[in-house]
Amino acid sequence: MKIITCIKQVPDSEAKVTAQDGQVSWGESPLVINPFDEYAVEAALQQKEHGDATVTALCIGPESAREALKHALAMGADEAILVCDPALDNLDSQGAARVLAAAIQKIGDAALVIFGRQTLDNGSGVTAAQTARVLGWPLLSFAGKIELDGSRVRVERVLEEGKQTVSAPLPVVMSVVQSIGEPRYPSFMGIRKASRANIPVWSLADLGIAPPATVVHRQALMNPPVREAKCEIISGDSPETIAETLVEKILAEKVL
């Protein structure tokens, strides 16, 4: 069985966000694998341990996204593929879904495609559903437990109202939540293997698709409100006079 985990490279969650000319800036923060996607890799590796399966990490991003893929390889993924093309710089979630679907079809024979619940940077949480729609596959979202039974998969969905058990025939697309299990740490041997791994890079031409049109244009503006602080020094002949004046002003401003 072939399992594909879709991951993304994002700024470190410890980064300090600032505003520059109204635009959100992550500064010089390091780029890492999306923390929620580590749970997707963990879910895939759990299924690999329970049966005969291979895990492929798939990512759309610049050349620097190789590091995020190497993290997945160090955790235990068997191979990794990077989709990199200058035409994908302003990709929205719908465009990402079309590109991921094309890459999944090029890989071929996938039974499970696993996403994290959302990304740390944009956090829309809809790419898994959009990818499932493009592929025409069932979507099982917010999975906290996965059980494979022949040609079907059953998951326990973790919802605000409680838990829900649903099933669907393979192949399926799913998103997982943190209760799937704590992501394992990359082993020393895994890190060495990942450092030597050959990660193929696919362009849109390799996928045989045109650049997807951007439907949603995100303009993240940050305009902190201007605060004006006024300070009045109250003086008087004695502490009692100052206190009386202060009380009169507090009552006049209806603070009490």
N, C-alpha and C positions, 0 to 999 in steps of 0.2 A: 504494500500500500504506500502511496506517495502522499506526503503531507507538506503543504506550503504554508509558511508563516510570513505574513506581510508586516514589515517593520518600517520605522521611520527614524531618521536622525533629527534630534531636537537640541536646543540649548539646555545646559545643565539646569536642573530645578533649583539649584542653590544660587543661580545667577541673580544679580541685582538689576531689576528693570528700571530704566530711566526714560525720560522724555526728551527728545531732541527735535526742535522745530515741530512739535506736535506729533511726532512719530515715535512709536515704541521702539526702544533699542535695548538689545541684550548685552551690549558692550562687547568685551573680549571674552565672554564666557565660553568654556569648552563645549564642544558638541558631543552628545552621547546618544546611545540608543534610547528611544522613547521608553520611559519606565513601565508604562502599561503594556508595551509590546514584549517586555521580558516575560510577562505572564503568558503571552501567546506562545512564546518559544518553550516555556516550561510545560504548557499543555501539550504541545506537539511531542516533546521529549517523553512525557509520561505515556502517551499512546505508543511511541516507538518502543518503550521498554515492555509494554504489554503484548507486543506482537511484531510481526515482520514488517517493518516500515522504514522509510527514509524521510528525513526532514530537510526541506529546502527553504532557506531564508531569502525573501524577495524584498527589494527596496527600490524606491524611486528617489533620486537625489543627485547631488554633485559627486565629484570624485572623492571628496572627503567622507562621504557616506560609507565608504569601504570599512571605516573603523567600526561603525555600528554593526555591519555585517560580520566583521571579525569577532565582535562580542558574541553574536549568536552562534558562530562557529565554535568559539571557545566554550560556550555552554554545552555544546554537543550536537549542533546541527551538522548534517553531512555535507551540504554544499550551500553556496550563496550566489545570488545573481543581482547585479546592479543595473537598473535602467537609468541611463544618463543621456540627456539630450538638451542642448541649449533652448529648444522650443518649449521645454517644460518648466521654465523659470517661474512663470506666474500661474501655476497649476491650481485649480480649485478642486474640491472633493469629487465632483462629478467627472472632471477630466482625469483625476487620479484613478478613479474606478475603471474608466475605459482603458487606461494604460495597463493597470494591473490585470484586468480581465484578458487583455491581449497577451500579456506575458504568461499568465497562467495557462492559457490555451497553447502557447508555444512550448511551454514545459511539458504539458500533456499528461494524461492519466492521473490527475490529482483526485484523491478521494475527499480530503479535507483541506480547506483553506481557512486559516485561523488568524484573526485580528485581535489586538488589544481593544479594550472598550472605547478608547479615545486617544487623541494625541495631546501632548503637554502644551504645544504651542498654540494651535488653533482650537482643538478640543471640540469639534463639531460632533464627532462620534457617529457619522452617517456613512463613512466610506465603505464599511463592511456591507451595509444594506444596499448601497448603490452598486457595489461590485457584484453582489448576488443577483441583482436585477439584470445587469449587463450579461452575466453568464447564463441567466435563466435557471439558477439553482436555488434550492430552499435556503432560507436564512434562519439560523438558530442563534439568537443574541443573548448576551449577558449570562453565558454558561458558567456555572460554578462547579459543575461535575460532568464528565463525559464518559459514556459507556458505548463501546462499539459492539454490535450484535450482528455479525454477518454483513449483509448489505445495507444495514440500517444503523443509525446512530441515535442514541437517546441522551438528552442533556437535562440537567436540573438548572433551570433559570432562576437567578437571584433577583427578585423584584422588590420594590418598596413595600408592596402589600404582603410579601411572603415568598414562597418558592413554588415554581411551576415546572412540571415534568412534561417534556414534549419530545417527539421523535420525527425523523424524516429519513427518506432513502438517500444513500450516497449517490453522487457527490454533494456536499453541502458547504456553505460558507457559514462561519460562526465567529462571534466575538466572545471573549472570556473576561471574567472579573477576577478580583484578587483572591477570592475563596477557592480558585482552582488549585492554589498551592504556591508557597513562597518560591520565587525563582532561585534556582541553584546557582552557586558561585562557579565561575569558570575555573576549571582545574588547571594545574600547571602544564600538564600534557596537552590539554585543550588549547591553552594560550599559545604554546609552541606550534601546534598544528595550524592554528588560525593565522599565525604570523607568516607561515609558508604557503598558505592557501592561494590558489589561483582563482580570482573572482572574475568571471566573465562580465563584460559590460555590453549591454544591448542598447541600441539607439531605436528611434521610432522606425527607421528604415528596416532594421532587423525584425521589428514586430509587424511590419507591413501595414502600419496605420499612419494617418495624417495627424498633425498636431491637433489635439482636441480644443475646441473653442471654449474660452473662459466665460462661464455664465455668471458666476458670482465674483464681484470685485470687492475685495476686503481692504478697507482703508482704516487702519487702526490709529485713531487720533487720541492723544492724551493731552488734555488741557486742564491742568490743576487749577482750581479756583484761586483767585487772588484774595488774600486775607488782609484786612486792614485792622490793625490793633491800635486802639487809642488808650492812652494812659492819663489819668488825672490825679494829681497829688493833692490830697486834702490836708489843709493846715488849720491850725487853731491855737488859741491861747493855752488850752489844756487838753489832756487826753479825753476828758468828758465831752468837751466841745467838738473835738474831732469825731468821736463816736456818734454824737447826735447828728452831725452833718452827714456822716456815712449812712446812718440809718435812714435819714430823709431821702438821700439819693437812691438807696436801694428800693425804698417804697415807691418813689416816683417812677423808677424804671420797671416797677412791678416784677422785680426779681423774686420777692417773697409775697 
